[in-house]
Amino acid sequence: MGVAGTFLSGENPLKDPIALFLLQALIIIILSRFLAAGLGYIKQPRVIAEVIGGILLGPSALSRSEAFRNTIFPKESLPRLSLIANIALIFFLFLVGLELDPQTLIKKARQSAAISISGIVLPFAVGVGVSKLIYDNLSDETVPFYSFFVFCGVAMSITAFPVLARILTELKLLQSSVGQVTLAAAAVDDGVAWCLLILVVALINNPSDSVRAVYVFLATIAWGIFLVVAIRPILMKLVHRHAGNDGISSSSMLATFIVILASSWFTQAVGVHAIFGGFLAGLITPHDHGFAIKLTEKIEDFITILLLPLYFAYSGLNTNIGSLSDGTSWGYVVLVILTACLGKVIGCTMSAKLTGFNWRESLAVGFLMNSKGLVELIVLNLGYEAGVINQKIFTIFVLMALVTTFMTTPIISFVYPPRFYLNDSRRTTVSEHDQIVSNGNAIGDVEKGRNYDAVTVKGAHTVPAMMSITQMFQGTQSPLSIFALRLIKLTQRTSTYLMAANEGETMRADPVINVFRTFGQLNRVGVNTLVSVAATEDFAENIRDTSSSSTAHLIILPWQQPLMSNKESWLNDKFVKDTVERAPCSIAIFVDRGFGVSSVPEMGPNATIPGQNQHIFVPFFGSADDCEALRFIANIAAHPGLTVTILDMRPTDGGPAVTPEPASTAGSTHTLAINTEPVATTSTITSNVLIHTLTTTTANIKLESSPAPDAATAHSTIASRGAGFGRKDLVVISYVSYTTNPEIRRWADEVCESSVVVVKKHATVSLSDEDVPNSPSALTSPFRIQ
C-alpha cells in the first residue's frame, strides 16, 4: 500500500515541501563540493566554488531551463530556502565576528588603522563618479542617490576578513609582518564597513524619516555596547568556571546560543538585519582558554557544509549574467572592477609604504586588502533585498567580487613570492614560541652539552609511544632537551584558521602539547613546545625549519600504521618521504605497533606488565645508517629495564668490526666502536648489551660471554624462535637496510611483529654507505624466511 504524496502512489514526491528542500540541499552541496575540489588545485578558497555553484544553479545557467526551474526551484519554495539561508547567515556572521580577535587589532594598531582608513576613503572618493554614472543609467529613480552612493562605497571598499585569513594562512603569510598588519587592517576595515552598512540599511528602511534612521543606527551601536559591558563578563565567568573541562560545558553552549538568537532578534526588530546581531555576538565571545576554537569546532561543520551553501545558492538565483546582454553592460563590469581594484590597491599600498614597508611588501598589502569574497556577497544581497540595487547592478558587483577574490592568490604569488617572506615569518613564529617552554631552553638559547632532539607529534594517538621512547634517553650522560612540534592539518574549517592566527593560545589549550609539557616536568626533560598549523604537503618543510633553528641532533618521526594498510605503507607515504629527504640532521622513523604495551590477551590490549623488561634487537650491516642506529641504541641502552642484542649481519671475511669492551662493573665507561671510529660511549651500557656475529641464521648464535640474566633470556628466546619480541619490544634497523633488503624488512614487520625504529644518518656526515664495505645494497643477507 503506497503512501499518499510519494512516487509509490503515483504522485510527484517533490510536491512535499520537505522532500523538495532535501533535494535542493543535496544538489547544492554536491555541486559546490565538486567545484571546490577542482578549484582547490589552483589554491582558490572554497567560497569561490560556492559562489560559482550558486550562479550555475540560477538563471545564468541551469535555471534558464523552465523545466529545471519549475521542478527544482519553483517560486513557492524560495521563501523557505530564503529562511534557511538567512539562519545560516546569522550563524556564519557569528563565526566571522568570532574570528575578529581584538588582540589582532592591538598588535599592529598604528599601521593597520592607517592602511584601513586609506583603503576606505580612496575607494569612496574614486567611486563617486562611477556610482553617479551607474545610478543615472542603471538604477531605479526611487532610490535616493546618497543611499546608493554610500552602498557602492561600502561594496568597493570592504575587505573579506574570513577569506583573507584563509589566503594568508595558505600562503604562510599569517605570522609575517605583512600578514599581521593586513589582517589587523582588514578587521578595522570590516568593522567600519559594517557600521556604514547598518546606517545604509537604516536609511533605506526609513526613506522619509532620516532622524529615525539615525535612531536605528544609534540603537544598534548601543546594543553592541550593552553586549560588551553586560553580557561579555557573564560569558567570561562561564568560560573561566569550566576552563578545566576537556570540551565546552553545556551551560556555556546554551548561554552562547541564547546570546546569538537574542542579539539577532534585537537587530532585526530595531530595523536593521538579524545578521548584524549574530556578528556582534561573535565579537563579544571570549577567546580565553581556547573557548573560541572549541566552540567553532562544535558548530562550524553544520554551518559551513550544510547551511552556508544554501545561502550561496539563494544568492545565485538572484544573479543573472544573461541580463548583461550588451557591450555597455560589460563595460560597466570592467569599470566597476577597475575602480574597486585601483581605489583599494593604491590606497592601501601607499599607506603601507608610508608606514615602513618596502614597495614589494606594500603591493602585497594592497592586493591582499582587495580581496572581497563572501562578505561582499552578503553586502550585495542586503542591498538587493533592501531595494538599493536592482538585479543588473547586483550581477555586476557579484562579478567584481568574484574577480577580485580570484586574482588575489596568483597576484600575491607573483608580487611577493615565498623567498621574500619566509625568513620574516620564521622569526615571528620563533619569538612567540620561545615564551612557552617547559623546563627547557628557547630555540635561540641552545645550551652546550645538551642533547637536542626534535619530536614531531601529529595527534594524541602518537603521544604514549613517543613518551615511552623519549624517556629512554634519560639514561644518557648529557641532559636532554626536546623540541616537540605539534602538527595540525590546515583545512577549510574556521577552527584551524583560528588556531593558526592564535598559535600562542593554541599551545596553551592543546591537550597533546599539555601532556608532553607535563611529561617533561615529571621526568626533568627540557620540553620546548611548538605548534605548526599547515597544509599536509608543508609538514615536512616545517619539520626541517624547526630542526634547523633548534640545532636538533635527531628527528624522531612517529608513524602509526593505518588499520587497513600493509606494514610497509609508511615507505610510500609522501609525508615520510619528504621529511627524510629534507631532514637537516639524522632521523629516526618510529613505526609504532604498540611499543611498551602488553600483548598478553588475558591482561587486555592496553595493560602494561609491571617488572617485565623490554628488549631491543639491532641487526648491524655496517653502513653509515647502521652506525647511526648504534648511536641511537647507545643513548637509550642505559635505561633500566632494557636489554639490547646487537647482531653483526655481515660475512666474516670482511667489513669493519663491531667491538664491545669486556664486561665490567656497572657505572664504568664503555665504548662501541666500528674499527677505530667510536660510535658511542655510555657509562652504564655494560653487560645489558649483547653483541654477536651472525653468519647464517639466528639459531646459530653461540653465547661467547656472560651477559646479564635479562640479556641471556632475551638471547635464548631469539635463538630458539627466531623472533620473540612482540608488540612491546623494539627492532632498531638502518634505513638503507630496511629499504633495500626485503628479507630483513619482512622479518622485522611480519615475524617479530614488534615496533620498528628505522634510522637514517644525515647525508652531510662524512661516513657513507660507500665508505663502509659490505653495505646492505651490496650484501646478500644470511636471513631467509621460509
C-alpha atoms as one frame of an Amber mdcrd trajectory, in Angstrom:
protein
   0.000   0.000   0.000   1.528   3.307  -1.097   1.827   6.398   0.999  -0.003
   9.481  -0.242   2.230  12.049  -1.898   5.030   9.648  -2.850   6.191   8.086
  -6.114   4.830   4.750  -4.835   1.334   6.195  -5.059   1.994   7.645  -8.495
   2.363  11.237  -7.275   5.271  13.653  -7.534   7.227  13.498  -4.236   8.609
  16.995  -4.874   5.191  18.412  -4.065   6.089  17.728  -0.458   7.997  20.812
   0.826  10.351  18.694   2.955  11.225  16.346   0.085  11.797  19.310  -2.230
  14.049  21.088   0.266  16.116  17.942   0.866  16.640  17.504  -2.881  17.624
  21.168  -3.233  20.133  20.790  -0.394  21.628  17.652  -1.959  22.098  19.285
  -5.357  23.559  22.471  -3.879  26.036  20.735  -1.553  27.243  18.167  -4.099
  27.740  20.781  -6.827  29.623  23.200  -4.571  31.897  20.448  -3.244  32.617
  19.198  -6.758  33.645  22.687  -7.870  35.676  23.242  -4.693  37.692  20.085
  -5.378  38.687  21.390  -8.807  39.441  24.958  -7.747  41.458  23.699  -4.789
  44.222  22.662  -7.189  44.820  26.314  -8.056  44.646  27.342  -4.382  41.328
  29.168  -4.590  39.214  29.464  -1.427  36.095  27.344  -1.222  33.901  30.443
  -1.272  34.729  30.893  -4.978  33.364  27.430  -5.757  30.228  28.026  -3.707
  29.526  31.352  -5.415  30.049  29.835  -8.873  27.843  26.897  -7.895  25.060
  29.269  -6.896  25.386  31.161 -10.184  25.234  27.893 -12.166  22.016  26.913
 -10.399  20.468  30.326 -11.034  19.006  31.954 -14.145  22.512  32.418 -15.552
  22.752  28.684 -16.353  20.569  25.774 -15.211  17.539  27.816 -14.172  17.349
  29.252 -17.676  15.590  25.966 -18.357  11.982  26.406 -17.345  11.638  22.696
 -16.596  14.607  22.738 -14.202  13.488  25.962 -12.531   9.895  24.852 -12.016
  10.923  21.400 -10.793  13.896  22.126  -8.518  13.497  25.808  -7.610   9.813
  26.695  -8.017   8.763  30.130  -6.776   6.783  28.749  -3.849   9.942  27.076
  -2.454  12.068  30.231  -2.431  10.700  31.719   0.835  11.613  28.508   2.677
  15.058  28.479   1.087  15.480  32.151   1.998  14.576  31.450   5.638  17.150
  28.662   5.975  19.737  30.751   4.105  19.292  33.673   6.492  19.586  31.401
   9.540  22.821  30.093   8.021  23.981  33.654   7.531  23.277  34.623  11.143
  25.461  31.813  12.455  28.140  32.352   9.826  28.382  36.045  10.728  28.729
  34.882  14.317  31.784  32.868  13.202  33.100  35.930  11.333  32.803  38.016
  14.494  34.450  35.215  16.434  37.468  35.347  14.111  37.960  39.074  14.786
  40.108  38.746  17.880  40.637  42.206  19.468  44.252  41.230  20.213  44.846
  41.178  16.460  43.996  44.879  16.303  46.186  45.793  19.263  49.360  44.193
  17.841  49.697  46.497  14.835  47.224  49.261  15.714  49.027  52.240  14.167
  49.902  50.653  10.827  46.607  48.789  10.470  44.479  51.864  11.221  46.323
  53.960   8.625  46.048  51.253   5.954  42.391  50.585   6.705  41.367  54.255
   6.572  43.194  54.749   3.274  41.542  51.601   1.926  38.114  53.014   2.725
  38.500  56.711   1.897  40.101  56.346  -1.547  37.553  53.808  -2.928  34.776
  56.120  -1.719  36.418  59.089  -3.433  37.140  57.227  -6.666  33.702  55.661
  -6.629  31.793  58.973  -6.633  31.886  59.367 -10.395  31.304  55.671 -11.107
  28.366  55.401  -8.721  26.802  58.525 -10.280  27.228  57.059 -13.760  25.655
  53.731 -12.754  22.886  55.486 -10.821  21.902  57.640 -13.816  21.901  54.768
 -16.320  21.027  51.569 -14.431  19.470  52.372 -11.054  15.840  52.940 -10.098
  14.929  56.583  -9.551  13.064  55.735  -6.345  16.359  55.071  -4.554  17.991
  58.206  -3.061  21.416  58.846  -4.548  23.106  59.306  -1.157  21.982  55.798
  -0.124  23.127  54.354  -3.446  26.487  56.148  -3.234  27.222  55.033   0.342
  26.231  51.470  -0.547  28.524  51.410  -3.600  31.340  52.865  -1.498  30.948
  50.114   1.088  30.806  47.445  -1.639  34.006  48.729  -3.239  35.965  49.311
  -0.035  35.138  46.260   2.075  37.716  43.510   2.683  36.578  39.941   3.322
  38.259  39.126   6.633  37.419  35.361   6.636  38.687  34.830   3.084  41.772
  36.959   3.749  42.640  34.908   6.849  42.497  31.718   4.788  44.621  33.149
   1.976  47.256  34.385   4.438  47.405  31.005   6.158  47.672  29.023   2.941
  50.434  31.324   1.647  52.289  31.063   5.012  51.977  34.824   5.461  49.917
  34.779   8.635  52.876  35.074  11.037  54.808  37.551   8.880  54.717  41.298
   9.485  52.822  41.782   6.210  50.233  39.197   7.191  49.688  40.508  10.703
  49.301  44.128   9.595  46.981  43.162   6.735  44.805  41.016   8.979  44.514
  43.785  11.570  43.716  46.349   8.854  41.042  44.046   7.420  39.484  43.730
  10.874  39.280  47.532  11.211  38.014  47.743   7.632  35.232  45.257   8.291
  34.183  46.993  11.496  33.860  50.382   9.763  32.132  48.861   6.740  29.534
  47.061   8.861  28.779  50.287  10.741  28.287  52.118   7.429  26.125  49.280
   6.169  23.925  49.464   9.251  23.455  53.160   8.504  22.608  52.466   4.844
  20.025  49.798   5.731  18.510  52.102   8.352  18.222  54.892   5.764  16.632
  52.580   3.187  14.117  51.204   5.675  13.192  54.747   6.729  13.345  56.726
   3.454  11.056  59.515   4.614  12.478  59.969   8.118  16.240  60.415   8.324
  16.075  61.157  12.047  14.508  57.760  12.697  17.235  56.147  10.611  19.850
  57.773  12.838  17.987  56.482  15.915  18.056  52.964  14.453  21.785  53.263
  13.849  22.461  54.560  17.362  20.235  51.861  18.888  22.307  49.190  17.140
  25.554  50.744  18.380  24.080  50.966  21.899  23.162  47.277  21.724  26.758
  46.449  20.844  27.988  48.437  23.848  25.462  46.637  26.075  26.776  43.278
  24.873  30.346  44.306  25.722  29.557  45.801  29.135  26.856  43.451  30.449
  26.898  40.161  28.509  30.592  39.559  27.837  31.519  39.457  31.576  28.880
  36.757  32.122  30.300  34.677  29.289  33.811  35.236  30.660  32.775  33.875
  34.065  31.257  30.787  32.463  34.379  30.185  30.398  36.718  30.527  33.399
  34.482  28.377  35.595  34.593  25.476  33.144  38.142  26.067  31.901  39.312
  22.683  33.200  36.842  20.720  31.084  38.100  18.872  28.026  35.410  20.461
  25.889  32.757  23.144  26.290  30.178  22.781  29.025  26.510  22.599  28.082
  25.804  25.748  30.108  28.397  27.696  28.099  26.923  26.432  24.832  23.404
  27.316  25.977  24.432  30.816  27.019  26.217  31.393  23.704  23.241  30.314
  21.601  20.886  32.459  23.680  23.132  35.477  23.078  23.253  34.783  19.314
  19.484  34.448  18.956  18.657  37.363  21.273  21.151  39.664  19.575  19.886
  38.699  16.112  16.287  39.241  17.175  17.066  42.696  18.562  18.837  43.963
  15.442  16.049  42.590  13.240  13.370  44.145  15.442  15.085  47.518  15.639
  15.104  47.909  11.872  18.387  46.544  10.524  19.154  42.924   9.618  19.401
  39.960  12.000  22.880  39.098  10.718  24.284  42.190  12.438  23.183  40.728
  15.757  24.993  37.478  15.011  28.118  39.428  14.092  28.026  41.440  17.337
  27.536  38.235  19.354  30.671  36.796  17.772  32.667  39.934  18.551  31.992
  39.747  22.294  32.540  35.982  22.675  35.662  35.287  24.812  38.776  33.670
  23.335  40.246  32.651  26.700  41.230  29.013  27.346  40.686  28.143  23.690
  36.920  28.708  24.056  36.523  30.303  20.626  38.352  27.430  18.923  36.404
  24.728  20.778  33.094  26.471  20.082  33.934  26.823  16.407  34.853  23.136
  16.170  31.432  22.198  17.523  29.257  24.220  15.156  31.286  25.043  12.050
  30.711  21.841  10.056  26.937  22.090  10.314  27.082  25.740   9.269  29.707
  25.678   6.519  28.974  22.265   4.992  25.184  22.157   5.148  23.708  25.610
   5.712  26.049  28.117   4.075  25.948  26.611   0.548  22.175  27.128   0.676
  22.794  30.851   1.062  25.093  30.906  -1.960  22.501  29.052  -3.999  19.833
  31.537  -2.966  22.199  34.358  -3.891  22.882  32.694  -7.233  19.175  32.649
  -8.007  19.314  36.466  -7.906  22.343  36.611 -10.222  21.515  36.696 -13.910
  24.548  37.101 -16.141  22.136  36.989 -19.071  20.934  40.461 -18.070  24.330
  41.787 -19.212  23.290  41.381 -22.808  25.211  44.210 -24.478  28.676  45.706
 -24.629  27.685  48.665 -22.482  26.747  46.370 -19.588  30.078  44.555 -19.792
  31.786  47.931 -19.971  30.214  48.718 -16.606  31.570  45.396 -15.285  35.114
  46.322 -16.328  34.700  49.852 -14.970  33.497  48.637 -11.558  36.319  46.074
 -11.310  38.975  48.642 -12.237  37.555  51.254  -9.872  37.362  48.830  -6.962
  40.877  47.489  -7.585  42.581  50.823  -8.192  40.979  52.551  -5.234  41.710
  49.751  -2.795  45.141  48.717  -4.061  46.529  52.241  -4.495  45.139  53.481
  -1.176  46.434  50.544   0.884  49.751  50.310  -0.992  50.658  53.967  -0.481
  49.628  53.864   3.158  51.681  50.699   3.747  54.711  52.343   2.130  54.372
  55.372   4.396  54.195  53.145   7.483  57.552  51.497   6.799  57.076  48.649
   4.318  59.145  48.387   1.144  57.449  48.565  -2.256  57.109  44.812  -2.693
  55.561  44.382   0.743  53.317  47.408   0.194  51.976  45.968  -3.059  51.291
  42.696  -1.271  49.296  44.556   1.395  47.334  46.416  -1.283  46.325  43.321
  -3.245  45.556  41.318  -0.108  43.228  44.065   1.122  41.457  43.971  -2.246
  40.000  40.512  -1.558  36.183  40.662  -1.317  34.777  37.141  -1.045  31.744
  36.146   0.963  31.401  39.386   2.924  30.961  41.286  -0.343  28.219  38.872
  -1.368  26.430  39.384   1.931  26.595  43.155   1.466  25.232  42.876  -2.077
  22.348  40.658  -1.007  21.435  43.098   1.751  21.379  45.907  -0.797  19.340
  43.837  -3.245  16.765  42.827  -0.626  16.528  46.429   0.622  15.950  47.682
  -2.931  19.128  49.785  -3.116  20.305  47.949  -6.248  18.442  46.027  -8.936
  19.311  42.635 -10.405  21.563  44.036 -13.134  23.676  46.087 -10.740  23.696
  43.145  -8.334  25.126  40.899 -11.072  27.803  43.462 -11.982  29.009  43.675
  -8.389  28.912  39.883  -7.926  31.268  39.516 -10.888  33.506  42.177  -9.349
  33.599  40.225  -6.073  34.500  37.007  -7.901  37.288  38.586  -9.960  38.908
  40.461  -7.061  38.887  37.361  -4.857  40.067  35.011  -7.615  43.001  37.236
  -8.561  44.387  37.639  -5.030  46.335  34.376  -4.650  48.048  34.316  -8.082
  48.968  38.017  -7.922  50.424  37.678  -4.415  52.402  34.612  -5.526  53.901
  36.744  -8.318  54.383  40.056  -6.490  55.504  38.628  -3.148  56.858  35.074
  -3.619  57.844  32.968  -0.579  61.564  33.723  -0.784  60.839  37.303   0.319
  58.880  36.494   3.448  59.673  33.002   4.749  62.582  34.226   6.878  60.425
  37.006   8.284  57.684  34.510   9.049  60.078  32.211  10.883  61.445  34.971
  13.078  57.964  35.963  14.196  56.925  32.394  14.896  60.073  31.545  16.868
  59.853  34.603  19.094  56.306  33.725  20.052  57.133  30.095  20.727  60.113
  30.980  22.899  57.786  32.323  25.555  56.083  28.978  26.039  58.596  26.349
  27.170  58.724  23.796  29.951  61.996  23.329  31.815  63.801  23.861  28.551
  65.677  26.432  26.577  64.268  28.670  23.927  65.295  27.956  20.390  67.655
  30.854  20.322  69.330  29.910  23.630  70.816  26.494  22.928  72.862  25.253
  25.864  76.126  23.461  25.233  76.434  19.892  26.454  72.788  19.064  25.898
  71.312  16.500  23.550  68.651  18.180  21.428  66.042  16.021  19.733  63.114
  17.182  17.609  59.967  15.154  18.237  57.009  15.516  15.887  53.521  14.835
  17.210  50.680  14.605  14.704  47.959  13.593  17.140  47.096  12.194  20.554
  47.428   8.612  19.279  51.217   9.034  18.908  51.826  10.523  22.353  52.119
   7.385  24.580  54.702   5.665  22.395  56.638   8.891  21.843  56.803   9.489
  25.595  57.996   5.918  26.167  60.842   6.141  23.697  61.760   9.671  24.776
  62.016   8.606  28.406  64.650   6.039  27.449  67.042   8.840  26.522  67.140
   9.913  30.168  69.931   7.458  30.928  72.459   9.414  28.889  75.220  11.458
  30.478  74.246  14.654  28.665  70.965  16.256  29.715  68.169  16.000  27.178
  66.054  18.736  25.621  63.188  18.048  23.274  61.580  20.286  20.698  58.062
  18.871  20.480  56.498  20.062  17.228  52.723  19.643  17.175  51.492  19.317
  13.595  47.885  20.363  12.946  46.427  19.922   9.495  45.159  23.113   7.902
  41.706  22.527   6.428  38.883  24.729   5.184  37.455  24.750   8.700  37.340
  28.053  10.524  38.750  26.465  13.685  42.082  25.650  12.024  42.455  29.267
  10.901  41.738  30.401  14.444  44.465  28.012  15.619  46.893  29.395  13.049
  46.108  33.011  13.933  46.413  32.394  17.698  49.276  29.916  17.976  50.143
  31.021  21.496  46.626  30.297  22.753  46.582  27.070  20.732  49.724  25.865
  22.530  48.295  26.719  25.925  44.990  24.957  25.237  46.101  21.989  23.117
  45.792  18.778  25.201  48.545  16.985  23.270  51.040  19.766  23.938  49.987
  19.938  27.590  50.559  16.196  28.032  54.058  16.497  26.580  54.787  19.548
  28.712  53.699  17.713  31.877  55.750  14.695  30.827  58.815  16.913  30.613
  58.233  18.387  34.061  57.786  14.972  35.696  60.854  13.478  34.022  63.063
  16.589  34.153  63.299  16.738  30.400  63.528  20.150  28.781  60.487  20.376
  26.513  60.131  23.255  24.062  56.647  23.113  22.591  55.833  24.460  19.151
  52.678  24.364  17.046  52.500  24.360  13.270  49.132  24.708  11.531  49.825
  23.967   7.889  48.695  22.031   4.856  49.795  18.394   4.831  52.218  18.996
   1.972  54.009  21.616   4.105  54.565  19.381   7.161  57.995  18.179   6.016
  59.176  21.734   5.392  58.018  22.825   8.849  59.870  19.910  10.461  63.007
  20.883   8.552  62.722  24.526   9.629  62.149  23.625  13.281  65.058  21.174
  13.327  67.397  23.677  11.689  66.536  26.539  14.032  66.693  24.314  17.127
  70.065  22.665  16.286  68.488  19.274  16.957  70.735  16.232  16.573  67.940
  13.816  15.772  64.385  13.956  14.438  62.015  11.327  15.817  59.129  10.921
  13.399  56.221   8.766  14.621  54.182   6.630  12.272  51.146   4.655  13.352
  50.090   2.077  10.829  46.536   2.558   9.500  44.266  -0.399  10.222  43.644
  -1.408   6.613  47.135  -0.746   5.230  50.107  -3.072   4.848  53.049  -2.881
   7.222  55.262  -1.149   4.679  52.753   1.644   3.976  54.978   4.304   5.533
  57.638   3.687   2.876  55.345   5.108   0.199  53.872   7.893   2.312  54.666
  11.288   0.776  54.948  12.976   4.167  57.586  10.496   5.353  59.492  10.623
   2.054  59.580  14.427   2.043  60.672  14.561   5.685  63.516  12.093   5.096
  64.703  13.993   2.015  64.618  17.416   3.705  65.842  16.463   7.182  68.793
  18.676   8.218  70.014  16.050  10.698  69.701  12.334  11.335  66.167  10.978
  11.503  64.541   8.033  13.273  61.202   6.885  11.878  59.301   5.232  14.712
  56.784   2.718  13.340  54.623   2.154  16.400  52.806  -1.166  16.786  52.142
  -0.913  20.496  55.567  -0.225  21.988  55.568  -0.658  25.758  52.097  -2.253
  25.781  51.416  -5.854  26.677  50.390  -8.346  24.062  49.194 -10.836  26.668
  45.498 -11.443  25.841  44.307 -12.060  29.366  45.685  -8.739  30.542  43.876
  -6.786  27.876  45.336  -4.955  24.913  46.085  -1.804  26.871  47.605  -3.306
  30.023  51.241  -2.842  30.920  53.297  -5.578  32.573  54.986  -4.270  35.731
  58.515  -5.508  36.263  58.873  -7.115  32.828  61.790  -5.869  30.788  61.643
  -4.784  27.194  64.126  -5.991  24.642  65.671  -4.221  21.687  67.109  -6.088
  18.715  69.606  -4.392  16.375  70.781  -6.099  13.165  74.032  -4.448  12.057
  75.116  -4.362   8.388  77.957  -1.870   8.524  76.532   1.101   6.618  76.552
   4.713   7.751  72.900   4.331   8.721  73.837   1.287  10.835  76.443   3.352
  12.656  73.788   5.955  13.402  71.481   3.192  14.644  74.209   2.141  17.101
  74.484   5.729  18.319  70.725   5.727  18.824  70.987   2.496  20.837  73.884
   3.775  22.922  71.706   6.696  24.023  68.894   4.513  25.319  70.633   1.270
  26.370  71.411   2.521  29.873  67.738   2.897  30.708  66.656   0.490  33.499
  64.612  -2.459  32.303  66.040  -2.556  28.792  68.103  -5.313  27.254  69.753
  -4.942  23.875  71.023  -7.505  21.396  73.201  -6.264  18.534  73.821  -8.818
  15.796  76.548  -8.313  13.205  74.829  -9.414   9.993  77.903  -9.257   7.698
  80.016 -12.100   6.335  83.020 -12.906   8.495  85.534 -12.295   5.714  85.450
  -8.549   5.707  83.957  -5.321   6.875  84.590  -3.172   9.895  84.330  -4.993
  13.175  81.858  -4.040  15.847  83.599  -4.470  19.179  82.405  -4.018  22.723
  84.692  -3.568  25.658  84.875  -6.533  28.028  82.076  -6.739  30.569  82.807
  -4.910  33.765  81.061  -3.386  36.689  78.109  -1.107  36.243  78.910   2.569
  36.195  82.168   2.353  34.291  82.524   3.770  30.789  82.189   1.522  27.744
  82.705   2.312  24.092  81.096   0.834  20.995  83.427   1.175  18.026  83.490
   0.349  14.325  87.136  -0.304  13.519  88.827   2.679  15.192  85.913   5.125
  14.926  83.988   5.364  18.208  80.241   5.095  17.734  79.007   5.794  21.246
  80.189   5.955  24.808  77.999   5.362  27.831  78.680   4.716  31.483  76.028
   2.073  32.071  75.789   0.070  28.865  77.880  -2.785  30.464  76.533  -6.293
  30.203  72.997  -5.352  29.233  74.198  -5.011  25.648  74.976  -8.283  23.938
  76.930  -8.211  20.666  77.233 -11.297  18.459  78.407 -12.107  14.976  75.764
 -13.752  12.812  76.875 -15.712   9.745  73.903 -17.919   8.905  70.723 -17.691
  10.937  69.676 -16.610  14.383  69.575 -20.249  15.515  73.378 -20.471  15.137
  74.110 -17.810  17.739  76.550 -19.036  20.369  76.996 -17.362  23.704  80.574
 -16.073  23.840  80.340 -14.019  27.005  78.468 -13.899  30.256  75.744 -11.331
  29.751  73.326 -10.170  32.371  70.445 -12.576  33.047  67.900 -10.423  31.195
  70.092 -10.299  28.113  70.707 -14.045  28.306  66.976 -14.704  28.489  66.306
 -12.482  25.509  69.161 -14.155  23.630  67.850 -17.652  24.219  64.387 -16.587
  23.097  65.735 -15.193  19.843  67.909 -18.257  19.227  65.068 -20.689  19.762
  62.250 -18.934  17.902  63.956 -16.503  15.581  61.689 -13.839  16.992  60.117
 -13.353  20.331  59.626  -9.715  20.831  56.002  -8.959  20.287  54.446  -5.534
  20.253  56.048  -4.378  23.493  59.601  -4.716  22.146  61.602  -2.902  19.530
  63.663  -3.536  16.417  66.155  -0.794  15.533  67.376  -1.048  11.960  69.154
   1.181   9.474  67.175   2.962   6.778  69.286   1.567   3.955  68.907  -1.996
   5.301  65.162  -1.708   5.678  64.551  -0.139   2.286  66.939  -2.298   0.209
  66.692  -5.703   1.882  63.171  -7.177   1.596  64.092 -10.244   3.673  65.107
  -8.157   6.657  62.091  -5.913   6.180  59.763  -8.897   6.131  61.414 -10.344
   9.221  61.070  -7.106  11.190  57.471  -6.483  10.128  55.914  -9.940   9.969
  57.957 -12.320  12.102  58.803 -10.097  15.043  55.603  -8.010  14.789  57.296
  -5.502  17.052  57.605  -1.764  16.768  60.417  -0.657  14.482  62.756   2.332
  14.568  64.328   2.980  11.171  67.380   5.238  11.493  68.890   7.299   8.684
  72.104   9.265   9.011  72.160  12.784   7.651  73.713  12.866   4.193  76.254
  15.574   5.052  78.039  13.309   7.555  81.352  12.049   6.156  80.720   8.355
   6.793  78.538   6.988   3.985  77.477   3.661   2.578  80.324   3.832   0.084
  82.837   4.256   2.911  81.751   1.038   4.612  82.290  -2.298   2.872  79.530
  -4.834   2.639  76.699  -2.339   2.906  73.214  -3.865   2.594  72.815  -2.775
  -1.010  75.789  -4.993  -1.944  75.281  -7.712   0.625  73.381 -10.970   0.356
  71.622 -11.311   3.662  72.073 -14.587   5.554  68.496 -14.112   6.698  65.977
 -16.305   4.927  62.346 -16.687   5.908  60.861 -19.977   4.857
